[in-house]
């Protein structure tokens, strides 16, 4: 029997999926089994609980190394054909135990403490802390217009995520520049520190952290993010007393780089083992909550996709490889290192699938590829719809797999995103925020797509 491309227009044909012959109806049944086993067993959900019990997985922390070893053992126990650790040189940033912010030199509000946390990579303040008045701005343009007021003071970037945006990732993208580059821009005009309003869809007082960047030619200044309720309070307090002052003390610091690891496991293809379908997510997290949705769920989706295949005794035509990237939160350094490895081998990566948008109900797959490949992928929708996938369309993929070169398709798993920014990079990101059925449907969707690409190629 000759293997052909799957087509929505042709209903009577058969193809090979297990290095044997399986009819289209039988493969539909296999897809249904993948979904059913995922939902019934809830193995990924129990794995996620174990991972979250390790705690937050900041790069180079003891928790991150414990998580690496946990994932390696799970892959071995699941019977993956190969499991190994890939060394990655990573930065060492230690937050320390001091994060203080309070209002000083105020008639009405003196002594009021505000809920802040350091931005990732921020310098500390020294033992004496820093103090100054607060210059409130909305964006970099307003900062420029107020530049003469900045020297010796804090700059407070008060722009919130746009609550009117339907797509929360789009809204986040339009607000995150102040968090990433705010310290650089404020330091140009002599600021002593930066405060950024939390970029979140949840109006609570929980700070949402994230990476910042410095420029070696511009002085480095400490930077913090503030909870939304305290941000509201601070804005109103400054209206009443424009000259009030803040005091901030941080004990964070950076040390010399060290070695961490990507965790890699695979099921070797039985016909074309040198052609690889990659599924992956990042295993590191910020030091807030336990990194459940960001990106514990992506870790579980990636591991369990292969585990489901093993559970049902599938034997894929091409190699399906799970990569748990280290250091995505610090500029995707694990993704860069894996690309270096991929470029050095004779293996061909035909597709890469990344899960890094949380463990909510599956909606679709967003694809970086030419239009013909996207049309081919759309022919898989009857099978993926069993796991609640509604669409496959052109769009961004993922931070780590975007580093890969010479891949025909880079594919991002897209669950419903309305609640993701409630928890993102914050103490809200805990195991209890993950629903088992939503998580398990994601594992099944990725397993089905990886198997289809493994069989038919692109």
N, C-alpha and C positions, 0 to 999 in steps of 0.2 A: 504494500500500500504506500503510495507516494504522499509525503507530508505536504500540506498546502497552507497558505496563510488563512487564518481564521477570518470569515466574512459574515457580516450580518445579513447579506443578501442570499446566501446559499445555506440551506438548512439540511441538506442531505450530503454529508461527507464525513470522513473520519480522519483522525490524526494520532500521532504518537505523543504521549506525555510522560510515560514512565520507562522510556527506552524499550517500549513494547507498543502494542496497538490498542488504542482506546477510542471508542466512538464519542461523538459530540455529546450525546445524552449521558454517557458515562462520565465525561469530564464535568458536565453540569452537576452530576451527582457528587463528584469529588469536591467541587467547590462548595456545595451545600454541606458536605461533611466537615470541611475546614471551618465554616462558619459555626456549625452546630458544636463541634468539639471545642472551639475557642470559647463559645458562650457557656457551655456546660462545665468544662473543666476549670475555667477561671485561673489557669495556671499563671498567666501573666500578671493577674491582679495580686496573687499571693507573692509572686516574685517582687512586684513593686513594693509591697508592704515591707519585705525584707530589705530592699534597697533603701527605702525611706528610713528604716530603723537605724541604718548606718549613720544617717544625719546628712547635713548639707555637705557638698563635695567641691569646695573651693580648690582650684588648681594647687597642687603641691601640698595640700593639707593631709593629715593622717587619714581623715575620712575618705579622701579621694583614692588613696592607695588601698584602703580596705575595700572600696567599691570595685576597684580594678581586679583585685583578687577574688572577690565575690563573683563578678561576671565571668572571669576565667573558669572558675570551678563549675558554674552553672552550664557553661558551654560544653565542658568535658562531660559532665553528668548527663547532658542531653544527647551525647553521642555524636557531636559534630566530628567530621572526618579530620579536621586540623584545627588547632587552637594555638594562638601565639600572641605575644606582646610585642608591639613595635615601639621602640624608644622614641620619645619626643622631648626636646629641650623646652622647658617651660619657665616662665617667670615665677618668682616667689614674692607674693604680696601678703602681708600679715596685717589684719585690721587692728589687732590689739583690743584692749578692754575699755578704752576710754572714748566715748562719743557723747560730748556734752554740748548743749546749746541753750543759752538762756539770755533773756533780755536784761540789760544793765543800764544804768543812768537814765531811768525813766520815772516820771512822777507817779504814773498809774500802774505800770506793768513790771516794774523792777523785780527780778527774781523769778519771773515766769519762765518755765522750762519748755522747750519746743522739741518735738520728736523728729530727730534727724538720723541719718546713717551716712557713712562715708561712701563716696562713689569709688568704684573699683579702680585701683591703681593710684588713688590720691596719696599725696604726701601727708605727713602728720603736721601738727602745729607746733611741736615742741612742748616742753613741760608747762610753759607759761600761757599757752593758748594764744589766740588772736582776738582782737576786738575792733569794732568800728561801727559807723553808721551804715545804713542799708540803702542802696540805690536800686529801686524797683524798675525792671525793664521787661518788655514783652518779647523782644527779639534782638538780634545783633544790630539791626538798623537803629532801634531806639537806644541801644547801648552806645552807639557812635554819637548820637545827638546829645547824650548825657555824659560824654567821656570826661568833661572837665570836672565832674562831681565824683568821679570814681576813685581817685588816688587816696589810699589809706582807708578805704571802706570796703564793705562787701557788695557784690553785685548779686541781686536776687532775680533770677529768670523765672517769671511768674506765668509763663504760658502753659496752659493745661492742654491735655489731649482734647481734640475736637469731639465733643459728645454727639454732635450732629452727623458725624460720618457713620455710614452703615458698616464699612469694612474697617475693623478695629486696627488691623496691621497697617493700613494706609494712614489712619489717624495717628498712630504711634510714629510712623516714619516721618510725618510732618512736624512732630514735636521733639524728636530725639536729638536733633542737632545741638540744642542748648545743653543737653547733658554731656554729649561727647566732646564738643568743642568749646563749651562755655568758659572753662578755666583758661584756655589759650586766649580767647577774645577779651576776657576781663583783665587778664594780666597785662595785656598790651597797654592798658591805661592806668596801671598801678594799683589794681584791686588787691586786698589782702586775702580774699577768699571768695568762694562762689557758693550760692545756695540755689538749688533747682527744685521747682515744684514737681512732685511725683507725677510721672506719666502713666496714668492708669484710668480705667473706666469706672473704678470704684471710688466713691467719695467718702473715704474714711481717713484715719490718721496714720495709716501704715506707710512708711517710706518704701519706695520701689527703687532699688539701686541699679547699677549697670556700669559698663566701662566708660572711662573718660580717656582723653588723649592729651598729651603734652607735646610741646615743640621745644626742642633743645636750644633754640635761639631765643626763647622767651622764658622769663622766670616761672618756676612752678609754684602754684598756690594751692592750698587745700580746697577741696570741693565736697559738698554734701548735698543730699536730697532730703526734702522735708515733706512730711505727711500733708495731705490736702487740707485737713481741718486746721492744722496749725499754720499752713500757708495762708488760708483765709484770715485767720486771726492776725498774723503778722502784717498783712496788707492793711487791714483795718486799723491796727495799732499805729502804723506809720502815718496813716491819714490824720490820726489824732495828735500824734507826737512825731513829727518828721525827723527830729534829731535824736530819737532814742538810739541806743547802741546795743549791739549783740556781742556776746562772747562765745567763741567756739573752741573746743579742745578735742583733738584727735590724736590717737597714739599709733596710727597705722604707719607702716614702713615697708620698704622693698629690700629684699636680700638678693644675693647672687642667684642666677638661674640654676636650675637643677634638672634632673631627668625624671620624667613621668612616662606614661605609656598609653597608646591606643590598644584596645583589646579587639582581637580579630579571630573569628571562627568561620568555618565554611563547611558546606556540603559539596563535595566534589562532583562535577558533572560526569555522567557516565558515557557520553559521546564526545562532547566538546569541552573538556575540563579547562582548557586555556582561555575560554571565553567566559567572562565573569559578569554576573548580575549582582550589584552591590546593594545592600540595604543597611542603613545606618542612622545613628543619632549621636549626640554628644553626651558623655557620661559625667562631665564636670557640671557644677552649678555654682550659683552665688551662695554666700554664707547665710542666707535668709531662708526660713522655713526648712524644708528638706528637699527642695528641688523636685517635687513630685511631677508637676506638669512640664516644668522646664529644667531638665529634660528627661526625668525618670521615665515618663511614658514613652518617649522616643527610644530609650534604651530597651524597654520591654517590647515595644512593637518590633524592633529590629531582631532581638534575640528570639522572640516567640514566633516570628514568621518562619524561621528555620526550624524551631522546635516543633511547630505544627506539622511541617513537612515530614520530619522524622517520626512524629507520633502516628501519622497515617501511612508510613512506609513508602512515601513517594521517593522516586529516584530521578532527579531532574537531569535533563539533557546537558545543560550548561551548569557551571559552578555558580552556586548562590552563596555569597559571602556577607557576613555581618561584620560591620566595623563600628565600634564604639569609640568615637573621637574624643581625645582629651584636649581641653583648652579652647573650645569654641567661644567661651565668654571672653577670652583674651585673644581676639582677632583670629580665631579659627586656626591656631597653630597646629593642631592635630590633623586638620584637613590638608594643610600645606605639606606636612610631613608625609601623609599617606600618598598624596599626589607624587611626591618625589619617588616614593617606592613604586607606584604604579607605572611611572615613566621608565623605570629601570628594569622592568621585567618584560618578558615576551608575551605575557598575557594581554588580552584585549578586553577592556571594560566596555561592554556594549550598552549598559544602562546603570544608573545609580538612583536609588530611591532614598529620600531622607525624611525622617519624622522629627520635626522640631517646632510644632505648633500646638502642642498639648494633646491630651488624650480624650478629647470630646467626640461627639458623634461624627463619624465620617461624612464628608460631603463630596470630595473630589480629589483629583490629582492635577497639579500645576506643572507644566512641562516646558523645559528649555530644549527645543529641538526644531527641526524644519517641519513644515506643514504636513508633508507626506507621512512622516513618522507619527505625528499627532493623530492623523486620520487612522493609521494602523492601530494605534493604541485605543482609539475610540471604539474599535470593533470588539474590544474586550469588555465593554460595559455590561452586556447581559450577565456576565459572570460576576463582575465587581458589584453590580447592583444588589446581589445577594447579601453584601456587607454594607449596604446603604450608600454606596458610591453613586452619585448622580451625574457626574460630568468629568471629562478630561479636556483640558484646554491649555493654550499657550500662557506661560507666565513664569515667575521665578521659581526656583527649586529649593535650595537650602544653603546655608552659609558654608558648611563643610564640603558638600559635594560640588559646590560652585567652583572650588579650587581645582577640580579634576579637569584634565585636558583630554582631548581626543575621545570623548564619550558621546555616543550617538544621541542619548537622551538623559537629561538630568531631571528628575521627577520629585516634586515635593508633595508629600501627603498633606491634605488640607481637611482638617476637621472643622466643625462649627467654631467660629472664633469670637462669639459675642461675650464669653466669660473669661477668655484667656488673659486679657489685660487686667482683670480683677486680681489675679494671683501673681502675674509675671514679676520675677526678681524681687519677691517680698516674702514676709513672714506668713502671708496668706497661702503660699504655695506648699500645701501639706497634703499628705496621703488622703485625708478625709474629703478633699475636694475632687477626687477622682471617682467617677462612677464605673463600677466593674463592667457593665454591659457596653458602655461607650468605649472603654479601653479595649475590650476584647474584640469588638467589631473592627477596630483599627488594625489589630494584629492580623485578623483574618483577611482584611482588604489587601494589606501589603503582601501577605503570603500568596494570595491568588494572583496578584499582578506579577510578583517575582517569578512564579511558576510559569505563567503564560509567556513572559518574555524569555525565560530560560528555554522553553520549548520552541518558540517560533523565531526568536531573534528579532532584530529590527533592521 
